[in-house]
Amino acid sequence: MFKFIKQYAERIQNIDIYPIISLFIFFLFFVLLLVLVKKMKKERVELLSNIPFENDELTNSNLKNA
């Protein structure tokens, strides 16, 4: 996909390397985020998903223990 975008962008006149780099950083960020979410433990996902429904306040220490 990046190869297609790069080839398309190279056909545009007066394009610099900066838009290509920014697109790569943007794409890399979301790929990294997807990997981190996929590796997250199921217990932590359940804890975080139930936070809005709990009445008592959770502290950072409660979140770190999960």
N, C-alpha and C positions, 0 to 999 in steps of 0.2 A: 504494500500500500504506500509506504514512504517513497519507494522507487517511482511509482506512478506520479505522486505529487511533485517529486523533485523534477521529473522529466517535464511535467506540465509547467512548473515554475521556471524552468530554464528557457522555455520558449518565449516567456514574457521579457521584453526588452527592459534594460536598466534595473534589473532586480539584483539586490545584494544578497549576501550570505545570511544577514541577520534575520530575515523572515523565515528562512529554512531552519536556522538554529532555534528560533522561538517556537516554531511548530514542533520540532523534535523534543524540546523541553516540555511543552504542553502535553504531548502524546506520552512521553516517558513518565510524567507525573501521574497520569491516570492509570497507566499500566502498573506502576508501582503500588498505587492505591488499591487496585483490584487484587494484586498478589497479597497484600497485607490483609485484606478482608477475607480472602479465601483461606489464609493460614490461621485466622483467628479461631480460638477454641470455641466450641459450641456453648459451653457454660457462660463464657464472657458475653457472647451474643445475646443469650437469653437474659442475662443480668442487665445489659444495656438496653434491651428492648422493653424491659419491665419498669424502668426508671420512671417514666411519666405516670404510671399507675400506682406507684407507692406513695403512701401518705407521709411516712417518716423521711427525714432528710438523710441523704447518703453523703458521706464525706469521701475525700480522696482516698483515704486508707481503706474504706470499704470496697472501692472500685479496684484498687491495686491487688487486693487479696484474691480476687476472682480469676 
